């Protein structure tokens, strides 16, 4: 196994210079840095991460807190973040908050206890005041899918209201007027914003909202099944259905098949997220693209720029959703408004 002494000899520089390059503790001329890095590659030298941490007063680890560790949505987020940090020589520690304020606070404290250099937080239950206080404590963190005005410079968000609008606008443009809506938990900000977008689309098309054509789900497949069954059992006439995420839309697709309802000929369905499985449902799911992997990458770049002083691409704080039209939506038959 190669040593730092061998790197020093091959590069023709002092041990101190190699140490500065490895640990990033001082500026080194680029040509010298290139020689040292070339020698490290040739010898297969791998720095001792513990020694690096001691030298730089960094743990070279970043804590990530998400609501859940299951499903394609969070998988895409975590995978992109981890790959960017690994390429930068950093490691991640992952925790789940399960949308519970106490668990989210406990998880944040756990990650801090592991001496993470920074955190990336996707939290839903802790208060805005808690997050502002966390920022004032000098904890470095980026916040995903939530905007807190007092710390807006740390927030990386999606325009969920626009996404909800685009989903319903698509169906309205196809001639649908009797549209059911399956939301996420309405105490969650993204669920409220998506539903507000749906209501705005109805208003813009001059369609009166049917208060009964609403079912509050939980972002899980089972509530997509339950939501469609509710509309059928209550005899609420719908020709189209907006689901506030793809998992609930997949549940509704399954329920429609089991009930003998043809999609999209008898019922058009739109999801939200554009998760990887939306390409493989039958029919393929029309949905709203939520670039969660890109948002995760932006959070990682925020940490690299603000904590590790490694600027890269320009940082973006807000992302725009877009409609991805596939095969689960179809023009409506003639309806009465």
C-alpha positions as CSV (number, residue, x, y, z in Angstrom):
1,X,0.0,0.0,0.0
2,X,1.4,3.3,-1.1
3,X,2.5,5.9,1.6
4,X,2.6,9.6,1.7
5,X,6.4,9.4,1.6
6,X,6.3,7.6,-1.8
7,X,3.9,10.2,-3.1
8,X,6.3,13.0,-2.0
9,X,9.3,11.3,-3.7
10,X,7.4,10.6,-7.0
11,X,6.0,14.2,-7.2
12,X,9.3,15.8,-6.2
13,X,7.7,17.8,-3.4
14,X,7.9,18.0,0.4
15,X,5.8,15.9,2.7
16,X,4.2,19.2,3.9
17,X,3.1,20.0,0.4
18,X,1.5,16.6,-0.1
19,X,-0.3,17.0,3.2
20,X,-1.6,20.4,2.2
21,X,-2.9,19.0,-1.1
22,X,-4.5,15.9,0.6
23,X,-6.1,17.9,3.5
24,X,-6.9,21.1,1.7
25,X,-5.6,23.1,4.6
26,X,-3.7,25.7,2.5
27,X,-3.5,27.0,-1.0
28,X,-1.1,25.1,-3.3
29,X,0.0,26.2,-6.8
30,X,-2.1,24.4,-9.3
31,X,0.8,22.9,-11.2
32,X,2.2,21.5,-7.9
33,X,-1.3,20.2,-7.0
34,X,-1.5,18.5,-10.4
35,X,1.8,16.7,-9.8
36,X,0.8,15.5,-6.4
37,X,-2.5,14.2,-7.6
38,X,-0.9,12.5,-10.6
39,X,1.5,10.7,-8.2
40,X,-1.3,9.7,-6.0
41,X,-3.2,8.2,-8.9
42,X,-0.1,6.4,-10.3
43,X,0.7,4.9,-6.8
44,X,-2.9,4.2,-5.9
45,X,-2.5,6.2,-2.8
46,X,-5.6,6.7,-0.7
47,X,-5.5,9.3,2.1
48,X,-6.3,8.3,5.7
49,X,-9.8,9.9,6.2
50,X,-9.3,10.0,10.0
51,X,-6.0,11.9,9.6
52,X,-7.7,14.2,7.1
53,X,-10.5,15.0,9.5
54,X,-8.0,15.8,12.3
55,X,-6.0,18.0,10.0
56,X,-8.9,20.0,8.6
57,X,-11.2,20.0,11.7
58,X,-13.8,18.4,9.4
59,X,-15.5,15.0,9.6
60,X,-16.0,15.0,5.8
61,X,-19.5,13.7,6.4
62,X,-22.9,15.2,5.7
63,X,-26.1,14.2,7.4
64,X,-29.3,13.7,5.4
65,X,-32.7,13.7,7.0
66,X,-35.7,12.6,4.9
67,X,-39.3,11.6,5.9
68,X,-38.9,7.9,4.7
69,X,-36.3,5.5,3.5
70,X,-38.6,3.6,1.2
71,X,-40.0,4.3,-2.3
72,X,-38.6,5.5,-5.6
73,X,-39.0,9.2,-4.7
74,X,-36.6,9.2,-1.8
75,X,-34.4,6.6,-3.4
76,X,-33.7,9.0,-6.3
77,X,-33.0,11.9,-3.9
78,X,-30.6,10.0,-1.7
79,X,-28.8,8.3,-4.6
80,X,-28.0,11.6,-6.4
81,X,-26.9,13.3,-3.2
82,X,-24.6,10.4,-2.2
83,X,-23.0,10.2,-5.6
84,X,-22.1,13.8,-5.7
85,X,-20.6,13.8,-2.2
86,X,-18.7,10.6,-2.8
87,X,-17.1,12.2,-5.9
88,X,-16.1,15.1,-3.7
89,X,-14.5,12.7,-1.1
90,X,-17.3,13.1,1.4
91,X,-19.6,10.5,3.1
92,X,-23.2,10.7,4.1
93,X,-25.1,9.6,7.2
94,X,-28.8,9.1,6.6
95,X,-31.7,9.3,9.0
96,X,-35.5,9.3,8.7
97,X,-38.0,11.6,10.5
98,X,-41.2,9.9,9.6
99,X,-43.0,13.3,9.4
100,X,-43.1,13.5,13.2
101,X,-41.7,16.6,14.9
102,X,-40.1,14.8,17.8
103,X,-38.5,12.2,15.6
104,X,-37.2,14.9,13.2
105,X,-35.7,16.9,16.1
106,X,-34.1,13.7,17.5
107,X,-32.7,12.8,14.1
108,X,-31.2,16.3,13.7
109,X,-29.6,16.0,17.1
110,X,-28.2,12.6,16.3
111,X,-26.7,13.8,13.0
112,X,-25.1,16.8,14.9
113,X,-23.7,14.3,17.5
114,X,-22.0,12.5,14.7
115,X,-20.1,15.7,13.9
116,X,-21.5,16.1,10.4
117,X,-20.1,19.2,8.7
118,X,-23.5,20.0,7.3
119,X,-27.0,18.7,7.0
120,X,-29.5,18.4,4.2
121,X,-33.0,18.4,5.6
122,X,-36.3,17.3,4.1
123,X,-38.5,17.9,7.1
124,X,-42.3,18.3,7.4
125,X,-43.2,18.6,11.0
126,X,-40.7,20.8,12.9
127,X,-41.8,24.4,13.0
128,X,-40.4,27.3,11.0
129,X,-39.2,28.8,14.3
130,X,-37.2,25.7,15.1
131,X,-35.5,25.8,11.7
132,X,-34.7,29.5,12.1
133,X,-33.2,28.8,15.6
134,X,-31.2,25.9,14.1
135,X,-29.8,28.3,11.5
136,X,-28.9,30.9,14.3
137,X,-27.0,28.2,16.1
138,X,-24.6,28.2,13.2
139,X,-25.6,24.7,12.1
140,X,-25.0,24.6,8.3
141,X,-27.9,23.1,6.5
142,X,-29.8,23.2,3.2
143,X,-33.6,22.8,3.3
144,X,-35.5,20.8,0.6
145,X,-39.1,21.1,-0.5
146,X,-39.9,23.8,2.1
147,X,-39.5,27.6,2.1
148,X,-39.0,29.5,5.3
149,X,-38.8,33.2,4.6
150,X,-36.3,34.0,7.3
151,X,-33.8,31.5,6.0
152,X,-34.8,31.6,2.3
153,X,-31.1,31.5,1.2
154,X,-31.0,27.9,2.5
155,X,-34.2,26.7,0.8
156,X,-34.4,24.7,-2.4
157,X,-38.0,24.2,-3.5
158,X,-40.4,23.1,-6.2
159,X,-43.4,25.3,-7.2
160,X,-46.0,22.7,-6.0
161,X,-48.9,25.0,-6.7
162,X,-47.9,25.3,-10.3
163,X,-47.6,21.5,-10.5
164,X,-51.1,21.1,-9.1
165,X,-52.4,23.6,-11.6
166,X,-50.7,21.9,-14.6
167,X,-52.2,18.5,-13.7
168,X,-55.7,19.8,-13.6
169,X,-55.3,22.2,-16.5
170,X,-54.3,19.3,-18.7
171,X,-57.5,17.4,-17.9
172,X,-59.6,20.6,-18.3
173,X,-58.0,21.2,-21.7
174,X,-59.0,17.7,-22.7
175,X,-62.7,18.6,-21.9
176,X,-63.0,17.0,-18.5
177,X,-65.3,18.9,-16.1
178,X,-66.1,16.2,-13.5
179,X,-62.6,15.8,-11.9
180,X,-61.9,13.9,-8.7
181,X,-58.9,14.8,-6.5
182,X,-57.0,12.6,-4.2
183,X,-54.7,14.7,-2.0
184,X,-51.8,14.0,0.3
185,X,-52.2,14.8,4.0
186,X,-53.6,18.3,4.0
187,X,-51.4,19.3,7.0
188,X,-48.4,19.0,4.7
189,X,-47.4,22.2,2.9
190,X,-46.8,20.5,-0.5
191,X,-50.2,18.7,-0.4
192,X,-52.0,22.0,0.3
193,X,-50.1,23.8,-2.4
194,X,-50.9,21.2,-5.0
195,X,-54.6,21.2,-4.2
196,X,-54.6,25.0,-4.3
197,X,-53.2,24.7,-7.9
198,X,-56.0,22.3,-8.8
199,X,-58.6,24.8,-7.4
200,X,-57.0,27.6,-9.4
201,X,-57.2,25.6,-12.7
202,X,-60.9,25.0,-12.1
203,X,-61.5,28.6,-11.4
204,X,-59.6,29.7,-14.6
205,X,-61.8,27.3,-16.7
206,X,-64.9,28.6,-15.0
207,X,-65.7,25.2,-13.5
208,X,-67.4,25.1,-10.1
209,X,-65.6,22.8,-7.7
210,X,-67.5,19.8,-6.4
211,X,-66.6,19.6,-2.7
212,X,-67.6,16.0,-2.7
213,X,-65.1,15.1,-5.4
214,X,-62.2,15.2,-2.9
215,X,-60.5,12.5,-0.9
216,X,-57.7,13.1,1.5
217,X,-55.0,10.4,1.1
218,X,-51.6,9.8,2.7
219,X,-49.3,9.6,-0.4
220,X,-49.4,5.8,-0.2
221,X,-50.7,3.4,-2.9
222,X,-53.5,2.2,-0.6
223,X,-55.1,5.6,-0.4
224,X,-55.2,5.8,-4.2
225,X,-57.2,2.6,-4.1
226,X,-59.4,3.9,-1.2
227,X,-60.0,7.2,-3.0
228,X,-61.3,5.8,-6.2
229,X,-63.5,3.3,-4.3
230,X,-64.9,6.2,-2.3
231,X,-65.9,8.1,-5.4
232,X,-67.6,5.0,-6.8
233,X,-69.4,4.0,-3.6
234,X,-70.6,7.6,-3.1
235,X,-71.7,7.7,-6.7
236,X,-69.7,10.8,-7.4
237,X,-69.5,11.1,-11.2
238,X,-66.0,11.6,-12.4
239,X,-64.4,11.2,-15.8
240,X,-60.9,12.2,-14.6
241,X,-58.8,11.9,-11.5
242,X,-55.9,13.9,-10.2
243,X,-53.7,12.1,-7.7
244,X,-51.2,14.2,-5.7
245,X,-48.4,11.7,-6.2
246,X,-47.5,8.8,-8.5
247,X,-47.9,6.2,-5.7
248,X,-51.5,7.1,-5.2
249,X,-52.0,7.2,-8.9
250,X,-50.7,3.7,-9.2
251,X,-53.1,2.6,-6.5
252,X,-56.0,4.2,-8.4
253,X,-54.9,2.5,-11.7
254,X,-55.0,-0.9,-9.9
255,X,-58.4,-0.1,-8.4
256,X,-59.7,0.9,-11.8
257,X,-58.5,-2.3,-13.3
258,X,-60.1,-4.4,-10.5
259,X,-63.4,-2.5,-10.9
260,X,-63.5,-3.0,-14.6
261,X,-63.0,0.7,-15.4
262,X,-61.0,1.3,-18.6
263,X,-58.2,3.9,-18.3
264,X,-58.1,6.3,-20.1
265,X,-61.2,5.6,-22.1
266,X,-63.6,5.8,-19.1
267,X,-61.3,7.5,-16.6
268,X,-58.3,9.7,-17.1
269,X,-55.7,9.7,-14.4
270,X,-52.8,12.1,-13.7
271,X,-50.1,11.6,-11.1
272,X,-47.4,13.8,-9.6
273,X,-43.6,13.2,-9.2
274,X,-42.7,11.4,-12.4
275,X,-41.1,8.5,-10.4
276,X,-39.3,5.8,-12.4
277,X,-42.2,3.4,-12.2
278,X,-44.6,5.8,-14.0
279,X,-43.0,4.6,-17.2
280,X,-44.0,1.1,-16.5
281,X,-47.6,1.3,-15.3
282,X,-50.4,0.2,-17.7
283,X,-51.2,2.4,-19.2
284,X,-48.1,4.6,-18.8
285,X,-48.9,7.4,-16.4
286,X,-49.4,11.0,-17.3
287,X,-47.8,12.9,-14.5
288,X,-46.1,16.1,-13.3
289,X,-42.3,15.9,-13.3
290,X,-40.8,16.7,-9.9
291,X,-37.0,16.8,-10.5
292,X,-36.2,15.5,-7.0
293,X,-32.8,14.1,-8.0
294,X,-31.8,17.5,-9.4
295,X,-33.1,19.3,-6.3
296,X,-31.0,16.9,-4.2
297,X,-28.0,17.6,-6.4
298,X,-28.5,21.3,-5.8
299,X,-28.7,20.8,-2.1
300,X,-25.4,18.9,-2.3
301,X,-23.8,21.7,-4.3
302,X,-25.0,24.2,-1.8
303,X,-23.2,22.3,1.0
304,X,-20.0,21.9,-1.2
305,X,-20.0,25.7,-1.9
306,X,-20.9,27.0,1.5
307,X,-19.2,24.5,3.8
308,X,-16.3,23.0,1.8
309,X,-15.6,26.1,-0.4
310,X,-16.0,24.1,-3.6
311,X,-18.1,26.2,-5.9
312,X,-19.4,24.6,-9.0
313,X,-22.5,25.2,-11.1
314,X,-24.6,28.3,-10.3
315,X,-26.9,27.5,-7.4
316,X,-30.7,27.5,-8.0
317,X,-33.3,27.9,-5.2
318,X,-36.5,27.2,-7.1
319,X,-37.4,24.5,-9.6
320,X,-40.4,24.4,-12.0
321,X,-42.5,21.3,-12.6
322,X,-43.7,20.3,-16.0
323,X,-46.4,18.0,-17.4
324,X,-45.3,14.7,-18.8
325,X,-48.1,13.4,-21.0
326,X,-48.2,9.6,-21.5
327,X,-51.2,7.2,-22.0
328,X,-53.4,7.5,-18.9
329,X,-55.3,10.6,-20.1
330,X,-57.7,11.0,-23.0
331,X,-60.2,13.5,-24.3
332,X,-63.4,13.6,-22.4
333,X,-66.8,12.5,-23.7
334,X,-69.3,15.3,-23.8
335,X,-70.1,16.2,-20.2
336,X,-72.2,18.7,-18.4
337,X,-70.3,21.2,-16.3
